[in-house]
Amino acid sequence: MSRNLWEHDHPYYCAKGNYFASPDKGMHTKYDSWTAFHADWGDNDPDLNLVVRWDWERPDPADYKPYGEAVPPDTLAVYWVLQRKAILRSTECVVTEADEPAVREWLARRAQTIADVWSPFLAAAEGATA
């Protein structure tokens, strides 16, 4: 069985929003739940709205409990290139462990789109390691 999505630590990090747009331009949108996020972004065209990265962010309770603070919920950050308009943007939604199967299924469909973009190189890399 593969690891849970919150167990993946991607190299480096990605800034939320868009470096070239002021915060009031709406380049980072937050949602209170996976359901709310999916209502806005779930069925959009994956070619026009290319997911280039995702991070399931799980806060470390040790950073909050010594101060008597509540541990924030897990969030899913998704980083997009809206290709037709060359827009970089991000979204973030609260997620729970119960959301993982739906999140995993959605991300798998998005991964196929980016794999298709890189397929000439992926096929060459697979041949080189075989």
C-alpha positions in Angstrom: 0.0 0.0 0.0 1.3 3.5 -0.8 1.9 6.1 1.8 -0.8 8.5 2.8 -0.8 11.8 1.0 0.2 13.7 4.2 3.3 11.5 4.5 4.9 13.0 1.3 7.3 15.8 1.8 8.1 17.3 -1.6 11.5 18.8 -2.3 11.7 22.5 -1.7 8.4 24.5 -1.4 6.1 26.6 -3.6 5.0 30.0 -2.6 1.2 30.5 -2.6 -0.4 33.0 -4.9 1.5 34.8 -7.6 4.7 36.8 -7.1 3.7 39.2 -9.9 0.2 39.9 -8.6 -0.8 41.8 -5.5 -2.8 39.8 -2.9 -6.0 41.5 -3.8 -5.9 40.0 -7.3 -7.2 36.7 -6.0 -4.3 34.5 -7.0 -4.7 32.3 -3.8 -8.1 31.1 -2.8 -8.9 29.4 0.5 -11.8 26.9 1.0 -13.2 25.6 4.3 -13.5 22.0 3.0 -12.6 19.6 0.2 -16.3 19.7 -0.9 -16.2 23.5 -1.3 -12.9 23.4 -3.2 -14.1 20.6 -5.4 -17.3 22.5 -6.3 -15.2 25.3 -7.8 -12.2 23.4 -9.2 -13.1 19.7 -9.3 -14.4 19.4 -12.9 -12.5 22.1 -14.7 -10.5 21.3 -17.8 -7.2 19.8 -16.7 -5.5 21.0 -19.9 -6.4 24.6 -19.3 -5.9 24.4 -15.5 -2.7 22.4 -15.2 -1.9 21.3 -11.6 1.9 21.5 -11.3 2.2 20.7 -7.6 0.2 19.7 -4.5 1.1 19.6 -0.8 -1.0 18.0 1.9 0.1 20.1 4.8 -0.2 18.7 8.3 0.7 21.0 11.2 3.0 19.6 13.9 1.1 19.5 17.2 4.4 20.1 19.1 4.4 23.6 17.6 1.0 24.4 19.2 0.4 22.4 22.4 3.1 24.0 24.5 1.4 27.3 24.0 -2.1 26.0 24.7 -3.1 26.7 21.1 -5.4 24.5 19.0 -3.7 22.6 16.3 -5.0 23.9 12.9 -6.6 21.4 10.5 -4.8 19.7 7.6 -4.9 21.6 4.3 -4.3 20.7 0.7 -2.5 23.3 -1.3 -2.8 23.0 -5.1 -0.6 25.0 -7.4 -1.9 25.8 -10.9 -0.8 27.1 -14.3 -3.9 28.4 -16.1 -2.3 27.9 -19.4 -4.5 29.8 -21.8 -3.9 33.1 -19.9 -0.4 32.2 -18.5 -1.7 32.7 -14.9 0.1 31.2 -11.9 -2.1 30.7 -8.9 -2.9 28.5 -5.9 -5.7 27.2 -3.9 -5.9 25.8 -0.4 -8.6 23.8 1.3 -9.2 22.2 4.7 -9.0 18.4 4.3 -9.5 15.4 6.6 -8.1 11.9 6.5 -11.6 10.8 5.3 -11.2 13.1 2.2 -8.0 11.3 1.2 -9.6 8.7 -1.3 -11.4 11.5 -3.1 -8.3 13.8 -3.1 -6.1 10.9 -4.3 -8.5 10.1 -7.2 -8.7 13.8 -8.2 -4.9 14.2 -8.1 -4.4 11.0 -10.1 -6.4 12.4 -12.9 -4.4 15.7 -12.8 -1.2 13.7 -12.7 -2.1 12.0 -15.9 -2.4 15.4 -17.6 1.0 16.5 -16.6 2.4 13.1 -17.4 1.0 13.4 -20.9 2.8 16.8 -21.3 6.1 15.1 -20.3 5.5 11.7 -22.0 8.3 11.9 -24.5 10.8 12.2 -21.7 9.1 9.8 -19.3 9.1 7.1 -21.9 12.8 7.7 -22.6 13.6 7.6 -18.9 11.7 4.4 -18.4 13.6 2.8 -21.3 16.9 3.9 -19.9 16.2 2.3 -16.5 14.8 -1.0 -17.9 
